[in-house]
Each structure stands twice: as structure tokens, then as C-alpha cells.
Amino acid sequence: MSAVEVIEEINKLPVGDQREVFAFLARKILTYNSKEPKPWLGKKLSFDEACDVVFRENRELLNLLAK
């Protein structure tokens, strides 16, 4: 099944079930262990820089939430 097909199936779910899917995806994204170092770790960031990091690091989740 392709990602587009999965998304179409999620869109057919009742709202409560969709929330469960989004919560699951959020947990997966937050606990994803990337092997590459995070260049922003340990740095003091401005608000704009922090926003850039959040949007860059959580693109999939934010795309889902934007729908």
C-alpha cells in the first residue's frame, strides 16, 4: 500500500480514530532516533531559529496537522 493510499484510508476514519493515528505518528516522530547529529543541540537559539528547527524537524507531523 502506498503512502497516498494510507492517507486516503486515514481520511475515511472517524475523527476519534484519526486523532489516535495522529497521536501515534507524533510519538513516532518524537522518538525517532536519527544517527546524524543535531547541529542545534546545545546552542541558544532565537525564537525565529527555534521555529525553523521545529518546522524542519517535524515536517511530517506539521503537514498532517495542516490538513
LOLUMTI-598461 format. One line per 2 residues: number of its first residue (from 1); their letters; for each residue x, y, z of N, C-alpha, C, CB. Coordinates in steps of 0.001 Angstrom, whole numbers, m for minus. Atoms other than C-alpha are relative to their C-alpha. Glycine has a CB too. Layout:
! residues N
NUM = a = X,Y,Z,X,Y,Z,X,Y,Z,X,Y,Z | ...
//
This chain:
! residues 67
1 = ms = 856,m1173,0,0,0,0,901,1236,0,m973,m2,1232 | m805,m1218,99,1377,3405,m941,m377,987,1111,m184,658,m1389
3 = av = 276,m1032,m1010,1570,6412,1365,m1286,749,m333,1180,992,100 | 1223,m700,415,m1185,8115,m663,m1224,m834,367,20,291,m1529
5 = ev = 1114,887,m347,m3440,5090,m159,m237,m18,1508,272,m1424,m507 | 123,m27,m1457,m2723,5097,3571,m678,1292,443,1386,m141,670
7 = ie = 592,m1290,m347,m3575,8791,3803,m1485,25,m351,735,1141,m720 | 1408,64,392,m6815,8214,1900,m813,m823,988,m136,m587,m1403
9 = ei = 688,840,m984,m7742,5440,4337,m153,733,1340,767,m1323,202 | 77,m769,m1249,m6935,7661,7333,m1095,1047,m102,1356,672,320
11 = nk = 1031,m1022,190,m9177,10376,5882,m1408,m576,89,186,682,m1339 | 1314,650,m83,m12061,7864,5809,m387,m352,1435,m11,m1260,m852
13 = lp = 256,387,m1390,m11736,7143,9542,m836,1049,725,1320,m218,743 | 675,m977,m850,m13977,8747,12165,1035,902,677,m881,m712,1061
15 = vg = m910,m1001,m576,m12466,11828,13813,787,m563,1188,m790,1240,444 | m695,567,m1165,m11617,9969,17035,1123,m937,m392,m978,m737,882
17 = dq = m1040,911,486,m9710,7298,15149,1122,768,m685,m597,m1030,m965 | m1033,m829,614,m7900,9956,13131,903,605,1066,m632,1108,m853
19 = re = m809,m563,m1098,m6774,11573,16390,973,m1028,540,m901,507,1136 | m890,1055,m481,m5363,8236,17535,1165,m209,m970,m780,m1315,190
21 = vf = m1054,153,1010,m3439,7913,14260,995,1148,111,m605,m54,m1427 | m888,m1158,m100,m2065,11455,14590,844,m59,1265,m810,1295,m27
23 = af = m772,134,m1248,m1043,10813,18209,1097,m1046,m178,m928,m387,1190 | m995,1038,272,723,7633,17096,1148,554,m841,m653,m1195,m716
25 = la = m1031,m581,860,2545,9492,14331,858,1011,747,m638,661,m1208 | m748,m981,m795,3522,12281,16718,1008,m713,895,m962,865,854
27 = rk = m924,755,m860,5028,9721,19123,1144,m583,m822,m748,m1131,743 | m1048,566,859,6915,8057,16251,1017,1067,m397,m619,m631,m1260
29 = il = m889,m1080,416,8334,11371,15095,849,467,1166,m801,1171,m575 | m725,m497,m1168,9299,12481,18595,1040,m990,504,m971,321,1111
31 = ty = m937,1005,m511,11055,9198,19395,922,m544,m1078,m759,m1141,631 | m860,437,1093,12776,8788,16027,1457,256,367,m369,725,m1320
33 = ns = m1424,m112,m338,16468,8124,16633,826,138,m1266,471,m1224,815 | m827,m251,1169,18451,9715,13866,1470,m174,362,m260,1413,m560
35 = ke = m1437,201,m227,22118,8800,13539,797,1286,m197,531,m1080,m934 | m742,m1231,268,23098,12262,12330,m128,966,1179,m506,665,m1298
37 = pk = 46,m937,m1133,23991,14889,14947,m935,1172,m285,1409,523,317 | 878,m1164,95,21612,17747,15602,848,1251,219,m1176,m80,1042
39 = pw = m889,m1150,m129,23595,20927,14902,m519,1074,947,232,602,m1342 | 580,m1020,m877,21222,22993,17044,68,m387,1472,m1437,256,m389
41 = lg = m65,425,m1403,21679,20916,20221,1090,755,750,251,m1512,92 | m965,m689,m840,23409,22824,22990,212,1451,m354,1287,m697,m63
43 = kk = m139,m1404,397,23007,26195,21290,m1204,793,482,152,129,m1535 | 1090,m894,m366,20969,29110,22496,m549,596,m1298,480,1127,1002
45 = ls = 605,m428,1252,18539,29885,19682,m977,1152,229,m713,m1173,m671 | 1026,m1048,m47,16447,32936,18962,m1346,m669,m278,296,1160,m1045
47 = fd = 1330,529,259,12696,32470,18629,m119,m454,m1455,m1072,1055,324 | 91,336,1424,12930,32516,14827,827,m1239,m336,463,1183,m854
49 = ea = m839,1178,239,15781,29997,14827,m663,m1254,570,1402,194,623 | 682,1140,m617,13850,27730,17195,m1194,m429,m845,m457,351,1429
51 = cd = 1133,322,879,10780,27942,14932,479,m755,m1233,m749,1285,m421 | m556,693,1163,12922,26934,11976,333,m1448,337,1255,724,m508
53 = vv = m343,1356,m423,14184,23902,13897,m1269,m828,163,805,23,1321 | 1243,739,m236,10681,22877,14973,m649,m388,m1324,m980,839,849
55 = fr = 627,295,1273,9283,23143,11454,824,m972,m832,m224,1273,m771 | m866,887,777,12277,21403,9899,m9,m1420,582,1440,554,m36
57 = en = m85,1306,m648,12429,18555,12439,m1336,m740,44,524,165,1397 | 1325,617,m136,8673,17894,12492,m862,237,m1225,m708,536,1232
59 = re = 710,m303,1249,7708,18444,8874,m1183,m931,m246,956,m85,m1171 | 1082,946,262,5615,15266,8566,m1196,256,911,495,m1432,181
61 = ll = 1082,m253,m946,3609,15970,11688,m702,1309,m328,534,31,1437 | 612,m1283,313,3046,19575,10741,m806,m46,m1288,1059,1066,m99
63 = nl = 801,175,1218,1893,18579,7268,m1321,m669,302,766,m815,m1033 | 1243,669,m377,m650,16246,8835,m922,943,754,294,m1232,849
65 = la = 817,m922,m781,m1839,18892,11252,m568,1130,m859,819,579,1140 | 459,m1095,868,m2191,21433,8447,m1228,m384,m809,1115,425,m943
67 = k = 1146,440,810,m4827,19315,6715,m1312,291,676,94,m1480,m295
//
